[in-house]
């Protein structure tokens, strides 16, 4: 682990999003994750579809087709192809963590004792089992991992940090950065696919 790709591979999903109905597409979520076929370059209309679905995953195929400027059958086929290729990995709801009682958001930089592959795998497996850790990345620089953690309040975070994070396999050092205010929470990836581009 002397050299890690910067925030290259999440150990667990960045957001915990329960599935929501989306015009019959939810039953293919697991299939879209299992079956990955080679992906050809995305066309402007694909980008338009992706932008629309990322903004509202509950769009019916008819509404999606209308907004994308397609008829329903070609629209459905393109969505199916994007699912099969793994570009669309699932459909979910964005949740307000504060209304879930999770008022504290923290980033923890972690160093581990050694840089063996086995120790890194043990650490990743332990982190993946922690609900409070909503994302974990292997990073470059003066730390090995970056954890994104949510907690009810500072007392709960302190307890979690000292009794759980400190006891993760191979922990050598950890540094906490407290988020005071979310100026731009994650809402999706940039997709260059406007109506004009799709045409």
N, C-alpha and C positions, 0 to 999 in steps of 0.2 A: 504493500500500500504506500510505497514511497511516492507514487504518482497516481492520482485519481482524476478521472475526467470530471470537470466542474459540473456540479448538480446534474449528473448525467443520467442516473437511473434511480427513480423513486423505489424505495424498499417497500412502501405500501402506498395506496392511492392518496393523492393529495387532499381529496375531499370525500367525506363519508356521505354518499347521496343515495337514499333509497329510491328504487325505481318508481316511476309514475307512468300512468297509461299514456300511450302514444300511438294511436291508430293501429294497434295490433303489432307494433314493432317490438314491444318489450319481450315477447316470448322468444325473440331471436338474440337477446343480449348475450347469453352464454355461448351460442353458436358463433356469434361475431368474434368473440374472444378466442374460441377454440380453433376456428378455421381461418387461417391467414394465407391469402394468395398473393402472388406478386402484384404490386401496385404500379399501374401505368401513371404517367404524369396527370395530375388533376386538371380537368378542363374548367373553363370559367363557370359553366353551369353547375359543375360539381361544387365549386367553391361557394356559389350562391346558395345551393341546397344546404351545405354545411353551415354557412353563416345563419341561415334561417332556423335550422334545427338546434344549433347551439344557443340561439336566443330563446327559442321556445320548443322544447322537445316533445310537447304535447300536440303539436300541429297534426291534424289529420292529413292523409295523403292528398285529399282534394284541396285543402287550404294551402298545403305546401306547393302543390303543382301550380295553383293559381298565382301564388306569390313569386314562384320561380319562372313563370311564363312557359310552363310545359303542360301537356295533357297528362292525365293521371297515370296511364300505363308506363310511358317512358320515365316519369318521375319515380314511380315505384321501383322500376328496374334499376335506376341509378342509385337509389337509397340502398337497395339490396346489394349491389356491387360494392358500395362504400362500406357496408357492414361486413361483407365477406372478406374484403381486403384489410379489415381491421382499422380503417380510418375512423369509422364510428365504432366506438368500443362499448357503448351502452347509452341508456337514457336515464336521467335522474332529476331530482328536485334540489334546488339550492336552498339551504336552510340557514336561518338566522341564528348563529351560535348564542347570541345574548338571550334570545327567547327560549333557548334550550338550557339556560342557566350557566352558560360557559362564558363568564365575563373576562377571563384572562387569556391572552394569547402571548406565547413565548417562543423564542427561538433558542435552541441549545446547541452550542458547538462542542463536539466531543472528540477527544483524542483517546486512542486505545493503546495498550501497552506495546504490542508488537504489530507487525504488518503482515502476518501470515494470512493466507487465504482462509484457513480454517477458523481463525479468530474473527475475521471479518464476517464470515458466514454465520457464526454463532451469535454475534452481535446483531446482525440483520434479522435472524430468526427471532431473537428475544424482543426486538423492537416491534416487529410485525404483529406480535401478540398483544401489544399495549394499545387500548382504545384511545387513551389520552394523546398518543403520538399520531397525529393525523397525516404527517408526511415525514419522510426521512430520506436524505440524499447523501451519497458519497461525494465528497468535495475535494478540491485541490487547495493547497495553502497550508496554513499552520494548524489545521484541524483535519480530522478524518471524516467526520459525519456532521450533518446539520439536521437537527430535529425540529419539527414544528409541533408545538404542544398546546393543548387547550386545557383549562381548568376552571372550576367554579369560582374560585377567588384565590387570593394570595396564600392564604393558609393551606388550602388544598394543594396548590402548586408546590409550596415548600415541602409538604409531606410527601408528595409524589416524587419530587426531585431527590430528596434525601433517602427515602426508603425504597424507591424503585429504580430511578435512573442511575444513582450512584452504585447500585448493585448489579447493573448489567454486566455481562461477561467482558472482561478485558479493559474496563474503564480506567483510564489513567488521569484524565483531566476533563472537566466540563465547565463551560462558561455560559451564563444565561444572559440573554438580551430580551428585555421586556418591551412589548409593543404598547405604546401609549395611546395611539390612535391609528386606525386603519384608514389611510388616505385613499387608497385604491385597492380594495379587496379583489381577489381573483374572480373574474366573471367569465372567463373563457379565453381561448387563444385567438390571436389576430388572424382573420380569414379575409383574404383579398377576393371578395366575390360579390360585387354590387350588381344591381339589376342591369346597369349599363354594361358592365364587364361581361355579364352572362350573355348579352346580345352580341 
